[in-house]
Amino acid sequence: MAQCFGNAEDVCTKGRQMPVHYSSPDHGFHTITSPLATQMPQAAGAAYALKLDETRQGDCVICYFGDGAFYTPWRS
């Protein structure tokens, strides 16, 4: 509930994220970003960091984005 109200009692993000941006640093779950398609370069950087870290060879990065992540107003 603390996260839904966006207050400092939120143990994960201290009220700094929107209510649907769940995270648990202790479990390796990080918050998502709201602006469209900004997670792609972040995911690429995180994946490259994992590739360089030989101790994290079984880990992966997943990036979701839908057809709403790109809009061209000139398309008919």
SEFIZA-3560 file (N, C-alpha, C; in Angstrom, 3 decimals):
REM SEFIZA-3560
<numar><xx>0.816</xx><yy>-1.194</yy><zz>0.000</zz><atom>N</atom></numar>
<numar><xx>0.000</xx><yy>0.000</yy><zz>0.000</zz><atom>CA</atom></numar>
<numar><xx>0.859</xx><yy>1.258</yy><zz>0.000</zz><atom>C</atom></numar>
<numar><xx>2.022</xx><yy>1.164</yy><zz>0.655</zz><atom>N</atom></numar>
<numar><xx>2.895</xx><yy>2.334</yy><zz>0.688</zz><atom>CA</atom></numar>
<numar><xx>3.329</xx><yy>2.724</yy><zz>-0.718</zz><atom>C</atom></numar>
<numar><xx>3.558</xx><yy>1.731</yy><zz>-1.589</zz><atom>N</atom></numar>
<numar><xx>3.941</xx><yy>2.062</yy><zz>-2.961</zz><atom>CA</atom></numar>
<numar><xx>2.773</xx><yy>2.675</yy><zz>-3.717</zz><atom>C</atom></numar>
<numar><xx>1.559</xx><yy>2.181</yy><zz>-3.489</zz><atom>N</atom></numar>
<numar><xx>0.385</xx><yy>2.742</yy><zz>-4.163</zz><atom>CA</atom></numar>
<numar><xx>0.169</xx><yy>4.203</yy><zz>-3.778</zz><atom>C</atom></numar>
<numar><xx>0.475</xx><yy>4.553</yy><zz>-2.541</zz><atom>N</atom></numar>
<numar><xx>0.340</xx><yy>5.932</yy><zz>-2.097</zz><atom>CA</atom></numar>
<numar><xx>1.587</xx><yy>6.767</yy><zz>-2.419</zz><atom>C</atom></numar>
<numar><xx>2.664</xx><yy>6.115</yy><zz>-2.869</zz><atom>N</atom></numar>
<numar><xx>3.880</xx><yy>6.837</yy><zz>-3.235</zz><atom>CA</atom></numar>
<numar><xx>4.527</xx><yy>7.557</yy><zz>-2.069</zz><atom>C</atom></numar>
<numar><xx>4.589</xx><yy>6.880</yy><zz>-0.923</zz><atom>N</atom></numar>
<numar><xx>5.192</xx><yy>7.542</yy><zz>0.235</zz><atom>CA</atom></numar>
<numar><xx>6.513</xx><yy>6.883</yy><zz>0.635</zz><atom>C</atom></numar>
<numar><xx>7.198</xx><yy>7.461</yy><zz>1.574</zz><atom>N</atom></numar>
<numar><xx>8.527</xx><yy>7.007</yy><zz>1.970</zz><atom>CA</atom></numar>
<numar><xx>8.516</xx><yy>5.668</yy><zz>2.700</zz><atom>C</atom></numar>
<numar><xx>7.344</xx><yy>5.168</yy><zz>3.084</zz><atom>N</atom></numar>
<numar><xx>7.278</xx><yy>3.859</yy><zz>3.734</zz><atom>CA</atom></numar>
<numar><xx>7.422</xx><yy>2.707</yy><zz>2.740</zz><atom>C</atom></numar>
<numar><xx>7.435</xx><yy>3.000</yy><zz>1.443</zz><atom>N</atom></numar>
<numar><xx>7.664</xx><yy>1.992</yy><zz>0.407</zz><atom>CA</atom></numar>
<numar><xx>9.091</xx><yy>1.476</yy><zz>0.573</zz><atom>C</atom></numar>
<numar><xx>9.243</xx><yy>0.200</yy><zz>0.887</zz><atom>N</atom></numar>
<numar><xx>10.561</xx><yy>-0.342</yy><zz>1.200</zz><atom>CA</atom></numar>
<numar><xx>11.451</xx><yy>-0.486</yy><zz>-0.022</zz><atom>C</atom></numar>
<numar><xx>10.878</xx><yy>-0.525</yy><zz>-1.222</zz><atom>N</atom></numar>
<numar><xx>11.698</xx><yy>-0.729</yy><zz>-2.418</zz><atom>CA</atom></numar>
<numar><xx>12.174</xx><yy>0.571</yy><zz>-3.060</zz><atom>C</atom></numar>
<numar><xx>11.248</xx><yy>1.487</yy><zz>-3.333</zz><atom>N</atom></numar>
<numar><xx>11.633</xx><yy>2.701</yy><zz>-4.060</zz><atom>CA</atom></numar>
<numar><xx>11.385</xx><yy>3.982</yy><zz>-3.280</zz><atom>C</atom></numar>
<numar><xx>10.957</xx><yy>3.861</yy><zz>-2.032</zz><atom>N</atom></numar>
<numar><xx>10.730</xx><yy>5.027</yy><zz>-1.167</zz><atom>CA</atom></numar>
<numar><xx>9.774</xx><yy>6.039</yy><zz>-1.783</zz><atom>C</atom></numar>
<numar><xx>8.771</xx><yy>5.532</yy><zz>-2.532</zz><atom>N</atom></numar>
<numar><xx>7.769</xx><yy>6.402</yy><zz>-3.114</zz><atom>CA</atom></numar>
<numar><xx>8.210</xx><yy>7.143</yy><zz>-4.355</zz><atom>C</atom></numar>
<numar><xx>9.311</xx><yy>6.728</yy><zz>-4.983</zz><atom>N</atom></numar>
<numar><xx>9.823</xx><yy>7.440</yy><zz>-6.151</zz><atom>CA</atom></numar>
<numar><xx>9.342</xx><yy>6.862</yy><zz>-7.475</zz><atom>C</atom></numar>
<numar><xx>8.541</xx><yy>5.803</yy><zz>-7.454</zz><atom>N</atom></numar>
<numar><xx>8.063</xx><yy>5.199</yy><zz>-8.690</zz><atom>CA</atom></numar>
<numar><xx>6.549</xx><yy>5.198</yy><zz>-8.724</zz><atom>C</atom></numar>
<numar><xx>5.992</xx><yy>4.972</yy><zz>-9.892</zz><atom>N</atom></numar>
<numar><xx>4.551</xx><yy>4.863</yy><zz>-10.027</zz><atom>CA</atom></numar>
<numar><xx>4.083</xx><yy>3.551</yy><zz>-9.398</zz><atom>C</atom></numar>
<numar><xx>2.821</xx><yy>3.438</yy><zz>-9.044</zz><atom>N</atom></numar>
<numar><xx>2.336</xx><yy>2.239</yy><zz>-8.356</zz><atom>CA</atom></numar>
<numar><xx>2.477</xx><yy>0.937</yy><zz>-9.130</zz><atom>C</atom></numar>
<numar><xx>2.630</xx><yy>0.971</yy><zz>-10.427</zz><atom>N</atom></numar>
<numar><xx>2.755</xx><yy>-0.272</yy><zz>-11.180</zz><atom>CA</atom></numar>
<numar><xx>4.209</xx><yy>-0.658</yy><zz>-11.444</zz><atom>C</atom></numar>
<numar><xx>5.140</xx><yy>0.088</yy><zz>-10.907</zz><atom>N</atom></numar>
<numar><xx>6.556</xx><yy>-0.185</yy><zz>-11.135</zz><atom>CA</atom></numar>
<numar><xx>7.132</xx><yy>-0.936</yy><zz>-9.945</zz><atom>C</atom></numar>
<numar><xx>6.794</xx><yy>-2.206</yy><zz>-9.876</zz><atom>N</atom></numar>
<numar><xx>7.230</xx><yy>-3.013</yy><zz>-8.741</zz><atom>CA</atom></numar>
<numar><xx>8.716</xx><yy>-3.314</yy><zz>-8.833</zz><atom>C</atom></numar>
<numar><xx>9.347</xx><yy>-3.396</yy><zz>-7.693</zz><atom>N</atom></numar>
<numar><xx>10.754</xx><yy>-3.760</yy><zz>-7.668</zz><atom>CA</atom></numar>
<numar><xx>11.072</xx><yy>-4.454</yy><zz>-6.361</zz><atom>C</atom></numar>
<numar><xx>12.136</xx><yy>-5.223</yy><zz>-6.403</zz><atom>N</atom></numar>
<numar><xx>12.662</xx><yy>-5.869</yy><zz>-5.211</zz><atom>CA</atom></numar>
<numar><xx>14.156</xx><yy>-6.043</yy><zz>-5.407</zz><atom>C</atom></numar>
<numar><xx>14.945</xx><yy>-5.054</yy><zz>-4.994</zz><atom>N</atom></numar>
<numar><xx>16.388</xx><yy>-5.154</yy><zz>-5.185</zz><atom>CA</atom></numar>
<numar><xx>16.988</xx><yy>-6.418</yy><zz>-4.570</zz><atom>C</atom></numar>
<numar><xx>16.416</xx><yy>-6.884</yy><zz>-3.484</zz><atom>N</atom></numar>
<numar><xx>16.939</xx><yy>-8.091</yy><zz>-2.848</zz><atom>CA</atom></numar>
<numar><xx>16.758</xx><yy>-9.331</yy><zz>-3.724</zz><atom>C</atom></numar>
<numar><xx>15.767</xx><yy>-9.298</yy><zz>-4.627</zz><atom>N</atom></numar>
<numar><xx>15.495</xx><yy>-10.431</yy><zz>-5.506</zz><atom>CA</atom></numar>
<numar><xx>15.961</xx><yy>-10.190</yy><zz>-6.945</zz><atom>C</atom></numar>
<numar><xx>16.579</xx><yy>-9.062</yy><zz>-7.219</zz><atom>N</atom></numar>
<numar><xx>17.079</xx><yy>-8.762</yy><zz>-8.552</zz><atom>CA</atom></numar>
<numar><xx>16.029</xx><yy>-8.238</yy><zz>-9.513</zz><atom>C</atom></numar>
<numar><xx>14.845</xx><yy>-7.831</yy><zz>-9.011</zz><atom>N</atom></numar>
<numar><xx>13.809</xx><yy>-7.242</yy><zz>-9.854</zz><atom>CA</atom></numar>
<numar><xx>13.947</xx><yy>-5.729</yy><zz>-9.797</zz><atom>C</atom></numar>
<numar><xx>14.164</xx><yy>-5.110</yy><zz>-10.957</zz><atom>N</atom></numar>
<numar><xx>14.349</xx><yy>-3.670</yy><zz>-11.009</zz><atom>CA</atom></numar>
<numar><xx>13.131</xx><yy>-3.021</yy><zz>-11.648</zz><atom>C</atom></numar>
<numar><xx>12.909</xx><yy>-1.781</yy><zz>-11.347</zz><atom>N</atom></numar>
<numar><xx>11.724</xx><yy>-1.100</yy><zz>-11.847</zz><atom>CA</atom></numar>
<numar><xx>11.794</xx><yy>-0.887</yy><zz>-13.351</zz><atom>C</atom></numar>
<numar><xx>10.620</xx><yy>-0.746</yy><zz>-13.946</zz><atom>N</atom></numar>
<numar><xx>10.525</xx><yy>-0.499</yy><zz>-15.379</zz><atom>CA</atom></numar>
<numar><xx>10.500</xx><yy>1.007</yy><zz>-15.620</zz><atom>C</atom></numar>
<numar><xx>10.590</xx><yy>1.397</yy><zz>-16.873</zz><atom>N</atom></numar>
<numar><xx>10.476</xx><yy>2.805</yy><zz>-17.218</zz><atom>CA</atom></numar>
<numar><xx>9.150</xx><yy>3.039</yy><zz>-17.925</zz><atom>C</atom></numar>
<numar><xx>8.573</xx><yy>4.200</yy><zz>-17.748</zz><atom>N</atom></numar>
<numar><xx>7.285</xx><yy>4.504</yy><zz>-18.375</zz><atom>CA</atom></numar>
<numar><xx>7.405</xx><yy>5.055</yy><zz>-19.788</zz><atom>C</atom></numar>
<numar><xx>8.364</xx><yy>5.940</yy><zz>-20.085</zz><atom>N</atom></numar>
<numar><xx>8.446</xx><yy>6.448</yy><zz>-21.451</zz><atom>CA</atom></numar>
<numar><xx>8.671</xx><yy>5.299</yy><zz>-22.438</zz><atom>C</atom></numar>
<numar><xx>8.008</xx><yy>5.403</yy><zz>-23.584</zz><atom>N</atom></numar>
<numar><xx>8.032</xx><yy>4.308</yy><zz>-24.548</zz><atom>CA</atom></numar>
<numar><xx>9.409</xx><yy>4.068</yy><zz>-25.134</zz><atom>C</atom></numar>
<numar><xx>9.789</xx><yy>2.826</yy><zz>-25.182</zz><atom>N</atom></numar>
<numar><xx>10.984</xx><yy>2.312</yy><zz>-25.851</zz><atom>CA</atom></numar>
<numar><xx>12.296</xx><yy>2.738</yy><zz>-25.203</zz><atom>C</atom></numar>
<numar><xx>12.267</xx><yy>3.438</yy><zz>-24.080</zz><atom>N</atom></numar>
<numar><xx>13.532</xx><yy>3.820</yy><zz>-23.456</zz><atom>CA</atom></numar>
<numar><xx>14.221</xx><yy>2.631</yy><zz>-22.805</zz><atom>C</atom></numar>
<numar><xx>13.503</xx><yy>1.553</yy><zz>-22.588</zz><atom>N</atom></numar>
<numar><xx>14.110</xx><yy>0.399</yy><zz>-21.944</zz><atom>CA</atom></numar>
<numar><xx>15.012</xx><yy>-0.399</yy><zz>-22.886</zz><atom>C</atom></numar>
<numar><xx>14.925</xx><yy>-0.166</yy><zz>-24.189</zz><atom>N</atom></numar>
<numar><xx>15.753</xx><yy>-0.931</yy><zz>-25.124</zz><atom>CA</atom></numar>
<numar><xx>17.242</xx><yy>-0.644</yy><zz>-24.963</zz><atom>C</atom></numar>
<numar><xx>17.694</xx><yy>0.615</yy><zz>-24.939</zz><atom>N</atom></numar>
<numar><xx>19.123</xx><yy>0.839</yy><zz>-24.725</zz><atom>CA</atom></numar>
<numar><xx>19.573</xx><yy>0.415</yy><zz>-23.330</zz><atom>C</atom></numar>
<numar><xx>18.686</xx><yy>0.565</yy><zz>-22.339</zz><atom>N</atom></numar>
<numar><xx>19.043</xx><yy>0.114</yy><zz>-20.995</zz><atom>CA</atom></numar>
<numar><xx>19.241</xx><yy>-1.398</yy><zz>-20.980</zz><atom>C</atom></numar>
<numar><xx>18.347</xx><yy>-2.119</yy><zz>-21.639</zz><atom>N</atom></numar>
<numar><xx>18.451</xx><yy>-3.573</yy><zz>-21.688</zz><atom>CA</atom></numar>
<numar><xx>19.703</xx><yy>-4.015</yy><zz>-22.446</zz><atom>C</atom></numar>
<numar><xx>20.020</xx><yy>-3.312</yy><zz>-23.523</zz><atom>N</atom></numar>
<numar><xx>21.226</xx><yy>-3.649</yy><zz>-24.280</zz><atom>CA</atom></numar>
<numar><xx>22.473</xx><yy>-3.438</yy><zz>-23.421</zz><atom>C</atom></numar>
<numar><xx>22.511</xx><yy>-2.346</yy><zz>-22.665</zz><atom>N</atom></numar>
<numar><xx>23.653</xx><yy>-2.097</yy><zz>-21.785</zz><atom>CA</atom></numar>
<numar><xx>23.752</xx><yy>-3.121</yy><zz>-20.672</zz><atom>C</atom></numar>
<numar><xx>22.614</xx><yy>-3.479</yy><zz>-20.094</zz><atom>N</atom></numar>
<numar><xx>22.624</xx><yy>-4.496</yy><zz>-19.034</zz><atom>CA</atom></numar>
<numar><xx>23.051</xx><yy>-5.852</yy><zz>-19.583</zz><atom>C</atom></numar>
<numar><xx>22.585</xx><yy>-6.192</yy><zz>-20.789</zz><atom>N</atom></numar>
<numar><xx>22.977</xx><yy>-7.463</yy><zz>-21.403</zz><atom>CA</atom></numar>
<numar><xx>24.466</xx><yy>-7.487</yy><zz>-21.712</zz><atom>C</atom></numar>
<numar><xx>25.001</xx><yy>-6.377</yy><zz>-22.179</zz><atom>N</atom></numar>
<numar><xx>26.430</xx><yy>-6.322</yy><zz>-22.472</zz><atom>CA</atom></numar>
<numar><xx>27.256</xx><yy>-6.438</yy><zz>-21.197</zz><atom>C</atom></numar>
<numar><xx>26.783</xx><yy>-5.811</yy><zz>-20.126</zz><atom>N</atom></numar>
<numar><xx>27.481</xx><yy>-5.926</yy><zz>-18.843</zz><atom>CA</atom></numar>
<numar><xx>27.484</xx><yy>-7.372</yy><zz>-18.361</zz><atom>C</atom></numar>
<numar><xx>26.361</xx><yy>-8.067</yy><zz>-18.536</zz><atom>N</atom></numar>
<numar><xx>26.309</xx><yy>-9.480</yy><zz>-18.156</zz><atom>CA</atom></numar>
<numar><xx>27.241</xx><yy>-10.320</yy><zz>-19.015</zz><atom>C</atom></numar>
<numar><xx>27.333</xx><yy>-9.977</yy><zz>-20.286</zz><atom>N</atom></numar>
<numar><xx>28.220</xx><yy>-10.714</yy><zz>-21.188</zz><atom>CA</atom></numar>
<numar><xx>29.684</xx><yy>-10.582</yy><zz>-20.760</zz><atom>C</atom></numar>
<numar><xx>30.046</xx><yy>-9.405</yy><zz>-20.288</zz><atom>N</atom></numar>
<numar><xx>31.427</xx><yy>-9.173</yy><zz>-19.863</zz><atom>CA</atom></numar>
<numar><xx>31.746</xx><yy>-9.776</yy><zz>-18.496</zz><atom>C</atom></numar>
<numar><xx>30.726</xx><yy>-10.025</yy><zz>-17.692</zz><atom>N</atom></numar>
<numar><xx>30.918</xx><yy>-10.565</yy><zz>-16.346</zz><atom>CA</atom></numar>
<numar><xx>30.865</xx><yy>-12.087</yy><zz>-16.402</zz><atom>C</atom></numar>
<numar><xx>32.003</xx><yy>-12.736</yy><zz>-16.303</zz><atom>N</atom></numar>
<numar><xx>32.072</xx><yy>-14.193</yy><zz>-16.436</zz><atom>CA</atom></numar>
<numar><xx>31.365</xx><yy>-14.917</yy><zz>-15.304</zz><atom>C</atom></numar>
<numar><xx>31.113</xx><yy>-14.249</yy><zz>-14.183</zz><atom>N</atom></numar>
<numar><xx>30.432</xx><yy>-14.908</yy><zz>-13.066</zz><atom>CA</atom></numar>
<numar><xx>28.920</xx><yy>-14.921</yy><zz>-13.238</zz><atom>C</atom></numar>
<numar><xx>28.380</xx><yy>-14.231</yy><zz>-14.256</zz><atom>N</atom></numar>
<numar><xx>26.927</xx><yy>-14.125</yy><zz>-14.455</zz><atom>CA</atom></numar>
<numar><xx>26.508</xx><yy>-14.748</yy><zz>-15.786</zz><atom>C</atom></numar>
<numar><xx>27.162</xx><yy>-15.829</yy><zz>-16.216</zz><atom>N</atom></numar>
<numar><xx>26.906</xx><yy>-16.405</yy><zz>-17.527</zz><atom>CA</atom></numar>
<numar><xx>25.507</xx><yy>-16.996</yy><zz>-17.686</zz><atom>C</atom></numar>
<numar><xx>24.823</xx><yy>-17.386</yy><zz>-16.615</zz><atom>N</atom></numar>
<numar><xx>23.492</xx><yy>-17.950</yy><zz>-16.727</zz><atom>CA</atom></numar>
<numar><xx>22.380</xx><yy>-16.916</yy><zz>-16.686</zz><atom>C</atom></numar>
<numar><xx>22.707</xx><yy>-15.654</yy><zz>-16.470</zz><atom>N</atom></numar>
<numar><xx>21.705</xx><yy>-14.599</yy><zz>-16.342</zz><atom>CA</atom></numar>
<numar><xx>21.305</xx><yy>-14.059</yy><zz>-17.721</zz><atom>C</atom></numar>
<numar><xx>20.142</xx><yy>-13.438</yy><zz>-17.778</zz><atom>N</atom></numar>
<numar><xx>19.688</xx><yy>-12.864</yy><zz>-19.041</zz><atom>CA</atom></numar>
<numar><xx>18.945</xx><yy>-11.558</yy><zz>-18.774</zz><atom>C</atom></numar>
<numar><xx>18.760</xx><yy>-10.793</yy><zz>-19.816</zz><atom>N</atom></numar>
<numar><xx>18.006</xx><yy>-9.546</yy><zz>-19.769</zz><atom>CA</atom></numar>
<numar><xx>16.827</xx><yy>-9.693</yy><zz>-20.714</zz><atom>C</atom></numar>
<numar><xx>15.641</xx><yy>-9.307</yy><zz>-20.253</zz><atom>N</atom></numar>
<numar><xx>14.443</xx><yy>-9.375</yy><zz>-21.081</zz><atom>CA</atom></numar>
<numar><xx>13.897</xx><yy>-7.960</yy><zz>-21.244</zz><atom>C</atom></numar>
<numar><xx>13.586</xx><yy>-7.604</yy><zz>-22.463</zz><atom>N</atom></numar>
<numar><xx>13.047</xx><yy>-6.276</yy><zz>-22.758</zz><atom>CA</atom></numar>
<numar><xx>11.740</xx><yy>-6.427</yy><zz>-23.523</zz><atom>C</atom></numar>
<numar><xx>10.672</xx><yy>-5.893</yy><zz>-22.962</zz><atom>N</atom></numar>
<numar><xx>9.364</xx><yy>-5.939</yy><zz>-23.613</zz><atom>CA</atom></numar>
<numar><xx>9.018</xx><yy>-4.574</yy><zz>-24.183</zz><atom>C</atom></numar>
<numar><xx>8.543</xx><yy>-4.558</yy><zz>-25.403</zz><atom>N</atom></numar>
<numar><xx>7.977</xx><yy>-3.352</yy><zz>-25.976</zz><atom>CA</atom></numar>
<numar><xx>6.991</xx><yy>-3.792</yy><zz>-27.050</zz><atom>C</atom></numar>
<numar><xx>5.902</xx><yy>-3.098</yy><zz>-27.146</zz><atom>N</atom></numar>
<numar><xx>4.856</xx><yy>-3.500</yy><zz>-28.073</zz><atom>CA</atom></numar>
<numar><xx>4.766</xx><yy>-2.600</yy><zz>-29.277</zz><atom>C</atom></numar>
<numar><xx>3.723</xx><yy>-2.837</yy><zz>-30.068</zz><atom>N</atom></numar>
<numar><xx>3.553</xx><yy>-2.028</yy><zz>-31.272</zz><atom>CA</atom></numar>
<numar><xx>3.217</xx><yy>-0.583</yy><zz>-30.935</zz><atom>C</atom></numar>
<numar><xx>2.839</xx><yy>-0.310</yy><zz>-29.699</zz><atom>N</atom></numar>
<numar><xx>2.578</xx><yy>1.060</yy><zz>-29.287</zz><atom>CA</atom></numar>
<numar><xx>3.834</xx><yy>1.823</yy><zz>-28.939</zz><atom>C</atom></numar>
<numar><xx>4.992</xx><yy>1.180</yy><zz>-28.970</zz><atom>N</atom></numar>
<numar><xx>6.241</xx><yy>1.852</yy><zz>-28.627</zz><atom>CA</atom></numar>
<numar><xx>6.758</xx><yy>2.730</yy><zz>-29.756</zz><atom>C</atom></numar>
<numar><xx>6.152</xx><yy>2.642</yy><zz>-30.912</zz><atom>N</atom></numar>
<numar><xx>6.598</xx><yy>3.447</yy><zz>-32.039</zz><atom>CA</atom></numar>
<numar><xx>5.390</xx><yy>3.993</yy><zz>-32.770</zz><atom>C</atom></numar>
<numar><xx>5.407</xx><yy>5.262</yy><zz>-33.049</zz><atom>N</atom></numar>
<numar><xx>4.278</xx><yy>5.902</yy><zz>-33.718</zz><atom>CA</atom></numar>
<numar><xx>4.793</xx><yy>6.838</yy><zz>-34.792</zz><atom>C</atom></numar>
<numar><xx>4.282</xx><yy>6.666</yy><zz>-35.984</zz><atom>N</atom></numar>
<numar><xx>4.621</xx><yy>7.581</yy><zz>-37.066</zz><atom>CA</atom></numar>
<numar><xx>3.344</xx><yy>8.263</yy><zz>-37.541</zz><atom>C</atom></numar>
<numar><xx>3.187</xx><yy>9.550</yy><zz>-37.273</zz><atom>N</atom></numar>
<numar><xx>1.946</xx><yy>10.249</yy><zz>-37.647</zz><atom>CA</atom></numar>
<numar><xx>1.750</xx><yy>10.370</yy><zz>-39.149</zz><atom>C</atom></numar>
<numar><xx>2.798</xx><yy>10.240</yy><zz>-39.944</zz><atom>N</atom></numar>
<numar><xx>2.659</xx><yy>10.391</yy><zz>-41.386</zz><atom>CA</atom></numar>
<numar><xx>2.228</xx><yy>9.088</yy><zz>-42.057</zz><atom>C</atom></numar>
<numar><xx>2.178</xx><yy>7.995</yy><zz>-41.302</zz><atom>N</atom></numar>
<numar><xx>1.768</xx><yy>6.707</yy><zz>-41.864</zz><atom>CA</atom></numar>
<numar><xx>0.251</xx><yy>6.696</yy><zz>-42.043</zz><atom>C</atom></numar>
<numar><xx>-0.234</xx><yy>6.223</yy><zz>-43.165</zz><atom>N</atom></numar>
<numar><xx>-1.693</xx><yy>6.200</yy><zz>-43.382</zz><atom>CA</atom></numar>
<numar><xx>-2.296</xx><yy>4.864</yy><zz>-43.041</zz><atom>C</atom></numar>
//
